[in-house]
Amino acid sequence: MQRQLIELYLLVCHLYDTQPVVQFQRLRHVTPEFTDHELITIYLFGHLHGFFTMRQIYDYIFRQWREWFPDLPSYQACNHRLNDLAPAFELLIDALLQQANTQLRVADDRVIDSLPVHLARSSRASRAAVAREIADKTFCASKNLWYHGVKIHLQAARRAKLLPMPERIYVTEASCHDLAALRQMNLTLGDCALFADKAYACASTEAEFDKDGTALATPTKKQKHQPPERTDSLWSRFVSSMRQPIESLFNWIIEKTGIQNASKVRSTNGLLVHCYGKLAVACLLLVFYP
């Protein structure tokens, strides 16, 4: 574990050395003794060892690794400073994915889907007021659930016998339709197939992708007055089987990071850190601990 902690710290230091924008966003008149490098390191390290909240991570570091971080401030100070570090986590995700995606083939098939992140659920969703700048209320038909939160739209490359490797991550309000998010992402994938669910079915969008050589593949949508059995075609089952790995990826991310439950978040910045910080942990695991 000591080696893992050192490797994480060196990785974060390399990010700060190669991404000046991260340094400029945190310019202060006085440099704190406990650095942002250390704060990001303990956040990642805590998640790798099964602690999903900052309170749990702080207590774990304080009990087990206090001598490694002699300038560790109070929990309140750590939590307050962490909420300013969402851009650093975004850049860490980009750096990790750039490293991983150099090994992918351009023609590999792609998959896309969205993952809801819940700030409040059911009856509490109507009263929720956290992060209203980027979060709102919507209904999740697949879970038969009203919730207040955001959606993480993720496009990834399929890999044989491995979880898909994320390529594009886009966060929107919960009510943003998957097809609208796909258009906003402006994906340019080249000669490959992009597998998606019925929410992405749109003739004009398929035509736009076709111009770039990308085949947008979605299950057959039921037409009005069409018998149900007509929609259960071999094509629909094929598309569903091809996009199943992204469902596995989402389930794995939830298991490894607890990303779907954001009920403890109390601010917009906190929600951004919750999303991008946990996605950074997932990318770290995919790249270095597959």
Secondary structure, 3 states (H helix, E strand, C coil): CHHHHHHHHHHHHHHHHHCHHHHHCCCCCCCCCCCHHHHHHHHHHHHHCCCCCHHHHHHHHHHHCHHHCCCCCCHHHHHHHHCCCHHHHHHHHHHHHHHHHCCCCCCCCEEEEEEEEEEEEHHHHHCCCCCCCCCEEEEECCCCEEEEEEEEEEEEEEECCEEEEEEEEEEEECCCCHHHHHHHHCCCCCCEEEECCHHHCCHHHHHHHHHCCEEEECCCCCCCCCCHHHHCCHHHHHHHHHHHHHHHHHHHHHHHHCCCECCCCCCHHHHHHHHHHHHHHHHHHHHHCC
